[in-house]
């Protein structure tokens, strides 16, 4: 693409045809072990598969975009690591309470795709589960000291998520927002892909223009490339 021999649209098409299946394979490799080892429910496997594939695609597209920016490989790696750290910090786990974060950085909670992946992923993971022991730990006949050390989060899976949202992770609070979260991640992915394509088109047309200028310069005679004074001196000689 850089030397103008390969059109950016052809490159993007080939890139999508190769990478999109890899996104789904990586997402499947992350889901299957949890089902086999942790006995996770497989009822929401397709939804989880699509969610993880979209988030993997976002990171892959961001990495490709960093590779097209000026500054070399070191700058691209630094930018990619920066967005990875931001996704880790502002997804609602490490900094659980957004209202305690300074307002100048609070907007990051709304733009990192990892927040929406985490929120919908947890709800998909717990949806349909039923936990035992909740009736015993909520028995009023037990001493308070005994009930305090028992995991009384709830019996249904989504009730457990609601309890976790109230005590640990407010990002999990609210209704099931799988469609909205998935559309946000896909929108971020498409936006990055468009920016990547525009940068490649700009470089491609710039390279083509430079190649045309070089070809035009080779076709010109030496006298055409001289200044007026040099031309007069050349003719006198």
VENJOTA-V953106 format. One record per residue. RES is the residue in three letters. SS is DSSP state (H for helix, E for strand, C for the rest). Layout:
RES	SS
RES	SS
This chain:
UNK	C
UNK	C
UNK	C
UNK	C
UNK	C
UNK	C
UNK	C
UNK	H
UNK	H
UNK	H
UNK	H
UNK	H
UNK	H
UNK	H
UNK	H
UNK	H
UNK	H
UNK	H
UNK	H
UNK	H
UNK	H
UNK	H
UNK	H
UNK	H
UNK	H
UNK	H
UNK	H
UNK	H
UNK	H
UNK	H
UNK	H
UNK	H
UNK	H
UNK	H
UNK	H
UNK	H
UNK	H
UNK	C
UNK	C
UNK	C
UNK	C
UNK	C
UNK	C
UNK	C
UNK	H
UNK	H
UNK	H
UNK	H
UNK	H
UNK	H
UNK	H
UNK	H
UNK	H
UNK	H
UNK	H
UNK	H
UNK	H
UNK	H
UNK	H
UNK	H
UNK	H
UNK	H
UNK	H
UNK	H
UNK	H
UNK	H
UNK	H
UNK	H
UNK	C
UNK	C
UNK	C
UNK	H
UNK	H
UNK	H
UNK	H
UNK	H
UNK	H
UNK	H
UNK	H
UNK	H
UNK	H
UNK	H
UNK	H
UNK	H
UNK	H
UNK	H
UNK	H
UNK	H
UNK	H
UNK	C
UNK	C
UNK	C
UNK	C
UNK	C
UNK	C
UNK	C
UNK	C
UNK	H
UNK	H
UNK	H
UNK	C
UNK	C
UNK	H
UNK	H
UNK	H
UNK	H
UNK	H
UNK	H
UNK	H
UNK	H
UNK	C
UNK	C
UNK	H
UNK	H
UNK	H
UNK	H
UNK	H
UNK	H
UNK	H
UNK	H
UNK	H
UNK	H
UNK	H
UNK	H
UNK	H
UNK	H
UNK	C
UNK	C
UNK	C
UNK	E
UNK	C
UNK	C
UNK	C
UNK	H
UNK	H
UNK	H
UNK	H
UNK	C
UNK	C
UNK	C
UNK	C
UNK	C
UNK	C
UNK	H
UNK	H
UNK	H
UNK	H
UNK	H
UNK	C
UNK	C
UNK	C
UNK	C
UNK	C
UNK	C
UNK	C
UNK	E
UNK	H
UNK	H
UNK	H
UNK	H
UNK	H
UNK	H
UNK	H
UNK	H
UNK	H
UNK	H
UNK	H
UNK	C
UNK	C
UNK	H
UNK	H
UNK	H
UNK	C
UNK	C
UNK	C
UNK	C
UNK	C
UNK	H
UNK	H
UNK	H
UNK	H
UNK	H
UNK	H
UNK	H
UNK	H
UNK	H
UNK	H
UNK	H
UNK	H
UNK	H
UNK	H
UNK	H
UNK	H
UNK	H
UNK	H
UNK	H
UNK	H
UNK	H
UNK	H
UNK	H
UNK	H
UNK	H
UNK	H
UNK	H
UNK	H
UNK	H
UNK	H
UNK	H
UNK	H
UNK	H
UNK	H
UNK	H
UNK	H
UNK	H
UNK	H
UNK	H
UNK	H
UNK	H
UNK	H
UNK	C
UNK	C
UNK	C
UNK	C
UNK	C
UNK	C
UNK	C
UNK	C
UNK	H
UNK	H
UNK	H
UNK	H
UNK	H
UNK	H
UNK	H
UNK	H
UNK	H
UNK	C
